[in-house]
Amino acid sequence: MRTCRGFTHGPTLLLVLMRATSIKLKGTWSGNPIDRVTLDYDGRHRRRLALVSDGGTRFLLDLVQTTVLSNGDALVLEDGNLIEVNCALETLIEVNCPDQKDLTRIAWHLGNRHLPTEISGNSLWIRSDHVIEEMLKSLGAEVRKVSKPFQPERGAYDEAHNHG
């Protein structure tokens, strides 16, 4: 038998989990969730995954397609109860440049490498990666490590992106 995120898998043990089969986007739901689940970016970019909430609720995320969950979204359990999604803190690289032209050039280089990038004002954030950090420095960027939730820009064809 092997254990994964608090679940034991093996031929002699069968776990029946409540399923979360749909999402209510932040701002489209109200009320009190029964629990919260705190996930990093990889944990929020899923279709199907066994999860344990912050309060110990065990459930199966079982969506029709891979989806990126955002801070404040709610997972709808089969019984109608909601579990709120919280973004975990992650170690990121904050990227700044002396002027907008340089920042735009840096953004192009990150996009050319298909790196998930969070864009806000005059800063970019990416996952911590020492190779990319050195590349950015060589291109004239100012970089520093920070700890914050990672919410990268969604793709132009991401269905949830079109819903605001």
SERO-4910 file (N, C-alpha, C, O; in steps of 0.05 Angstrom, whole numbers):
BEGIN
 pado doro    nc1    nc2    nc3   cac1   cac2   cac3    cc1    cc2    cc3    oc1    oc2    oc3
  Met    A     17    -24      0      0      0      0     17     25      0     40     24     10
  Arg    A      7     47    -11     22     72    -11      3     94     -2    -21     93     -5
  Thr    A     14    115     10     -1    137     20      4    162      4     27    168     -3
  Cys    A    -17    176     -4    -14    200    -20    -34    221     -9    -58    218    -10
  Arg    A    -23    243      1    -39    265     12    -60    256     32    -83    265     32
  Gly    A    -52    237     49    -70    228     70    -89    206     62   -106    198     78
  Phe    A    -87    195     38   -104    174     30    -87    148     27    -65    149     16
  Thr    A    -98    126     36    -84    101     33    -96     86      9   -121     82      8
  His    A    -79     78     -9    -89     64    -33    -79     35    -32    -55     30    -25
  Gly    A    -95     16    -38    -87    -11    -39   -110    -29    -45   -133    -20    -46
  Pro    A   -106    -55    -50   -127    -73    -58   -147    -78    -36   -169    -87    -42
  Thr    A   -140    -74    -10   -159    -81     11   -174    -57     23   -190    -61     41
  Leu    A   -169    -33     13   -181     -9     24   -195      6      2   -182     14    -18
  Leu    A   -220     11      6   -235     27    -14   -246     52      0   -261     49     20
  Leu    A   -239     75    -10   -249    100      1   -270    112    -18   -265    114    -42
  Val    A   -293    119     -7   -313    132    -23   -313    161    -14   -319    168      9
  Leu    A   -305    179    -33   -303    207    -27   -326    223    -38   -336    217    -60
  Met    A   -333    244    -24   -352    263    -35   -337    276    -58   -313    281    -57
  Arg    A   -352    282    -80   -339    294   -104   -347    323   -106   -369    331    -99
  Ala    A   -328    339   -115   -333    367   -123   -333    367   -153   -312    363   -166
  Thr    A   -356    372   -165   -359    369   -194   -363    395   -209   -364    395   -234
  Ser    A   -365    417   -194   -368    443   -208   -356    465   -191   -349    461   -168
  Ile    A   -354    488   -203   -341    511   -191   -360    535   -192   -374    539   -212
  Lys    A   -361    551   -171   -374    577   -172   -351    597   -170   -336    597   -151
  Leu    A   -350    614   -190   -328    634   -191   -332    655   -169   -354    661   -160
  Lys    A   -309    666   -160   -309    687   -140   -329    709   -149   -330    717   -172
  Gly    A   -345    718   -130   -365    739   -135   -391    728   -145   -411    744   -147
  Thr    A   -393    702   -151   -419    691   -161   -432    674   -140   -454    663   -145
  Trp    A   -420    672   -116   -432    656    -95   -432    671    -69   -417    691    -65
  Ser    A   -450    663    -51   -451    676    -25   -456    654     -4   -461    631    -11
  Gly    A   -456    662     21   -460    643     42   -434    635     55   -413    645     48
  Asn    A   -436    616     72   -413    606     87   -404    579     76   -420    560     76
  Pro    A   -379    577     67   -369    551     59   -366    533     83   -362    543    105
  Ile    A   -368    507     79   -364    488    102   -334    485    108   -327    476    130
  Asp    A   -317    493     90   -288    490     94   -273    506     73   -286    518     55
  Arg    A   -247    506     75   -230    519     56   -208    500     48   -200    482     64
  Val    A   -198    503     24   -175    487     15   -154    507      4   -160    524    -13
  Thr    A   -129    505     14   -108    523      7    -89    507    -12    -78    487     -5
  Leu    A    -86    518    -37    -71    503    -57    -51    522    -71    -56    546    -74
  Asp    A    -28    511    -79     -9    526    -95    -20    526   -124    -41    514   -130
  Tyr    A     -5    539   -142    -14    541   -170    -19    514   -183    -39    509   -196
  Asp    A      0    495   -179     -3    468   -191    -28    455   -180    -43    441   -195
  Gly    A    -33    458   -154    -57    446   -142    -83    458   -151   -104    446   -151
  Arg    A    -82    483   -161   -105    497   -171   -109    493   -201   -129    502   -212
  His    A    -91    480   -214    -92    476   -243    -97    446   -248    -78    432   -255
  Arg    A   -121    437   -243   -127    409   -243   -155    403   -255   -171    420   -260
  Arg    A   -158    377   -260   -185    367   -268   -194    347   -247   -217    348   -238
  Arg    A   -176    329   -239   -184    308   -220   -161    303   -200   -138    298   -208
  Leu    A   -168    305   -175   -148    302   -154   -161    298   -127   -181    311   -120
  Ala    A   -151    278   -112   -160    274    -84   -148    297    -67   -124    301    -68
  Leu    A   -165    310    -51   -156    332    -35   -165    329     -6   -185    315      0
  Val    A   -151    342     12   -159    345     40   -159    375     45   -139    388     42
  Ser    A   -182    385     55   -185    413     60   -169    421     85   -158    404     99
  Asp    A   -168    447     89   -153    458    113   -165    447    139   -151    443    158
  Gly    A   -191    441    139   -205    431    163   -207    401    164   -219    390    182
  Gly    A   -195    387    144   -195    358    144   -216    344    127   -218    320    127
  Thr    A   -232    359    113   -252    347     95   -238    334     72   -223    347     58
  Arg    A   -244    308     68   -232    293     45   -253    293     23   -276    287     27
  Phe    A   -243    300     -1   -261    300    -24   -245    296    -50   -221    299    -50
  Leu    A   -260    290    -71   -247    286    -97   -255    309   -115   -279    313   -121
  Leu    A   -236    324   -125   -241    344   -146   -245    328   -171   -227    314   -180
  Asp    A   -268    331   -184   -275    314   -207   -289    332   -227   -314    330   -230
  Leu    A   -273    348   -242   -285    367   -261   -285    355   -289   -270    336   -295
  Val    A   -301    365   -306   -303    356   -334   -278    361   -349   -269    345   -366
  Gln    A   -265    384   -344   -240    391   -358   -221    405   -339   -229    415   -318
  Thr    A   -196    405   -346   -176    418   -330   -183    448   -328   -189    461   -347
  Thr    A   -181    458   -303   -189    485   -297   -169    498   -279   -157    484   -262
  Val    A   -165    524   -281   -149    539   -262   -167    552   -242   -184    569   -249
  Leu    A   -164    543   -217   -181    555   -195   -167    580   -186   -143    582   -185
  Ser    A   -183    600   -178   -173    625   -168   -181    629   -139   -199    617   -129
  Asn    A   -166    647   -126   -172    654    -98   -201    664    -96   -208    682   -111
  Gly    A   -216    652    -78   -244    661    -75   -264    645    -91   -288    648    -86
  Asp    A   -255    627   -109   -274    609   -122   -285    589   -101   -273    586    -80
  Ala    A   -307    576   -108   -317    556    -90   -321    530   -105   -332    530   -128
  Leu    A   -313    508    -93   -318    481   -104   -345    472    -93   -350    474    -69
  Val    A   -362    462   -111   -389    453   -103   -388    423   -100   -384    408   -119
  Leu    A   -393    414    -75   -395    386    -69   -421    374    -78   -441    389    -82
  Glu    A   -423    348    -81   -447    335    -91   -471    341    -73   -494    341    -82
  Asp    A   -466    346    -47   -489    351    -29   -496    381    -29   -514    389    -13
  Gly    A   -483    397    -46   -490    426    -48   -472    444    -31   -473    468    -35
  Asn    A   -458    433    -12   -440    449      4   -417    460    -12   -409    449    -33
  Leu    A   -405    481     -2   -383    495    -16   -358    493      0   -357    494     24
  Ile    A   -336    490    -15   -309    492     -3   -295    515    -18   -291    514    -42
  Glu    A   -287    535     -2   -274    558    -14   -244    552    -21   -231    539     -6
  Val    A   -235    563    -44   -208    560    -53   -191    584    -43   -199    607    -48
  Asn    A   -169    578    -31   -149    598    -23   -123    592    -37   -115    569    -39
  Cys    A   -109    613    -46    -83    610    -58    -61    608    -37    -61    625    -19
  Ala    A    -44    588    -38    -22    585    -20      0    605    -27      3    613    -49
  Leu    A     16    612     -7     40    628    -12     60    611    -26     64    587    -19
  Glu    A     74    622    -45     95    608    -60    119    626    -62    117    651    -61
  Thr    A    142    614    -66    167    629    -70    168    637   -100    169    620   -117
  Leu    A    167    663   -105    166    674   -132    190    693   -136    202    702   -117
  Ile    A    195    698   -161    214    719   -169    198    743   -178    182    741   -197
  Glu    A    202    766   -165    190    791   -174    209    804   -194    233    807   -188
  Val    A    199    812   -217    216    823   -238    207    852   -243    184    858   -247
  Asn    A    227    870   -242    223    898   -248    244    908   -267    266    896   -268
  Cys    A    238    929   -282    257    941   -300    256    971   -298    236    982   -289
  Pro    A    278    984   -306    279   1013   -304    257   1027   -320    248   1049   -312
  Asp    A    249   1016   -343    228   1029   -358    209   1008   -371    216    984   -371
  Gln    A    187   1017   -381    166   1000   -392    176    984   -416    168    961   -420
  Lys    A    192    996   -433    202    982   -456    218    958   -448    215    936   -460
  Asp    A    235    960   -428    251    938   -419    233    916   -406    238    892   -411
  Leu    A    213    924   -391    195    905   -379    180    890   -401    175    866   -398
  Thr    A    172    904   -421    158    891   -444    176    870   -457    167    848   -464
  Arg    A    201    877   -461    220    859   -473    224    834   -455    225    812   -465
  Ile    A    226    838   -429    228    816   -410    203    798   -412    205    774   -412
  Ala    A    180    811   -413    155    795   -415    155    778   -440    145    755   -440
  Trp    A    165    789   -462    167    773   -487    185    749   -483    178    727   -491
  His    A    208    752   -470    226    730   -465    213    708   -447    216    684   -452
  Leu    A    198    717   -427    184    697   -410    162    683   -426    159    658   -424
  Gly    A    147    698   -442    127    685   -459    138    666   -479    127    646   -485
  Asn    A    161    674   -490    175    657   -510    182    630   -498    185    610   -512
  Arg    A    186    629   -472    192    604   -458    167    591   -445    169    572   -430
  His    A    144    602   -451    118    592   -442    117    589   -412    106    570   -401
  Leu    A    129    609   -398    129    609   -369    104    623   -358     98    645   -366
  Pro    A     89    610   -341     67    623   -328     77    649   -315     96    648   -300
  Thr    A     64    671   -320     73    697   -310     49    713   -300     29    716   -313
  Glu    A     53    724   -276     33    742   -265     41    770   -272     64    778   -268
  Ile    A     22    786   -282     28    813   -291     12    833   -274    -13    830   -271
  Ser    A     25    853   -263     11    873   -248     27    899   -249     49    900   -239
  Gly    A     15    920   -260     28    946   -260     55    945   -273     57    938   -297
  Asn    A     76    952   -259    103    952   -269    120    929   -260    144    930   -260
  Ser    A    107    907   -252    121    883   -242    110    858   -255     87    857   -264
  Leu    A    128    838   -257    121    811   -266    129    792   -244    148    798   -229
  Trp    A    114    770   -241    122    749   -222    122    723   -236    104    716   -251
  Ile    A    143    707   -231    145    680   -241    154    662   -218    162    671   -197
  Arg    A    151    636   -223    161    617   -203    191    619   -201    205    626   -220
  Ser    A    201    613   -177    230    615   -172    244    594   -189    238    570   -188
  Asp    A    264    603   -204    280    586   -221    306    600   -225    308    621   -238
  His    A    328    588   -215    354    602   -215    364    607   -243    378    627   -248
  Val    A    358    589   -262    368    593   -290    354    617   -302    367    633   -315
  Ile    A    328    618   -299    312    641   -310    320    667   -296    322    688   -308
  Glu    A    325    665   -270    333    689   -255    359    700   -266    362    724   -269
  Glu    A    378    683   -272    404    692   -284    399    704   -312    412    724   -318
  Met    A    382    692   -328    376    703   -354    364    731   -351    372    749   -366
  Leu    A    345    734   -333    332    760   -329    353    782   -320    352    804   -330
  Lys    A    370    774   -302    391    793   -294    409    801   -317    416    824   -320
  Ser    A    416    781   -334    433    788   -358    419    806   -378    432    819   -393
  Leu    A    392    806   -377    377    824   -395    371    851   -382    357    867   -393
  Gly    A    382    855   -358    379    881   -345    356    884   -325    351    905   -315
  Ala    A    343    862   -319    320    863   -300    330    863   -272    352    852   -265
  Glu    A    314    875   -254    319    874   -226    301    851   -215    277    851   -221
  Val    A    313    832   -200    297    810   -190    301    807   -160    322    813   -150
  Arg    A    280    798   -147    282    792   -119    261    770   -112    240    768   -125
  Lys    A    268    753    -93    250    732    -85    229    743    -66    235    760    -48
  Val    A    205    734    -70    182    742    -53    165    718    -47    167    697    -60
  Ser    A    149    720    -26    130    699    -19    102    711    -22     95    729     -7
  Lys    A     87    700    -41     60    710    -45     44    690    -61     56    671    -73
  Pro    A     18    692    -61      2    674    -78      9    679   -108     13    701   -116
  Phe    A     10    657   -123     17    659   -152     -9    657   -168    -22    636   -167
  Gln    A    -15    679   -182    -39    679   -199    -32    689   -227    -37    712   -234
  Pro    A    -19    672   -243    -10    680   -269    -32    687   -288    -55    678   -285
  Glu    A    -25    702   -308    -44    709   -329    -54    684   -342    -39    665   -347
  Arg    A    -80    684   -348    -92    660   -361    -89    664   -391    -86    686   -401
  Gly    A    -89    642   -405    -87    642   -434   -111    655   -447   -133    656   -436
  Ala    A   -107    666   -471   -128    679   -486   -151    661   -492   -174    670   -495
  Tyr    A   -146    635   -493   -167    616   -500   -178    601   -476   -194    583   -479
  Asp    A   -170    609   -452   -179    597   -427   -208    606   -424   -214    630   -422
  Glu    A   -227    587   -422   -255    594   -420   -261    611   -396   -277    630   -398
  Ala    A   -249    605   -373   -254    621   -348   -244    649   -352   -255    668   -339
  His    A   -223    653   -368   -212    680   -372   -233    699   -384   -234    722   -377
  Asn    A   -251    688   -400   -271    704   -413   -294    712   -394   -311    728   -401
  His    A   -294    700   -370   -316    706   -352   -306    726   -331   -320    730   -310
  Gly    A   -284    739   -335   -275    760   -318   -258    750   -295   -249    765   -278
***
